[in-house]
Amino acid sequence: MDGAETGRYTADQAAVVVTPLVSQIYAAAAELAGLAERLLVLQEHQYADRP
């Protein structure tokens, strides 16, 4: 029996499904880190511009 017949994933099938998901999570985390850095820079400039 293969994974399709039992309703269970084999390790290889799970890896094929999970790998792109993990890549997307890492990409999203990198985007959020970049956004957080930009927001901190903007916040620092805002406070520096205040009298």
N, C-alpha and C positions, 0 to 999 in steps of 0.2 A: 504494500500500500504506500502511496505517496501522501504528501501533506494535504492535497486537495480532497482525497477520499476520506480522510479522518477528520477534516475540519481543523487540523492543527498545522502550524507552520513548521517547516524544517528550519534548522539554523541558517542555511543558505537563503531560504526565502525570507526569513525575518531580517537578515542583513540587507537584502535588496530593498526591503520596505523601509527599514530604519535609517539607513545611511543617508538618503536624500533629506530625510526629516532632520537628522542631526546637523547636516550641513546648513539647512535653512535656519535652525536655531542659532548656530554659531554666527551666521551672517546677520541675523536680527540683533544678536547681542553686540556685535561690532558696530552696527548702525546706532544702537542706543548709546553705546559708549561715546561714539563721535558726537551724537546729539547732546549728551550730557556735558561733554567738554566745551562745545560751542555755547551752551547755555551758561556755563560758568564764566566763560570769557565775556559774554554779553553782560552778565550780572556784575562782574568786576568793573567793566567800562561804565555801566550805569552809576555805580556808586562813586567812581572816580570823577564823573562829570557833575556830581551834585556839589553845590557850594557848601 
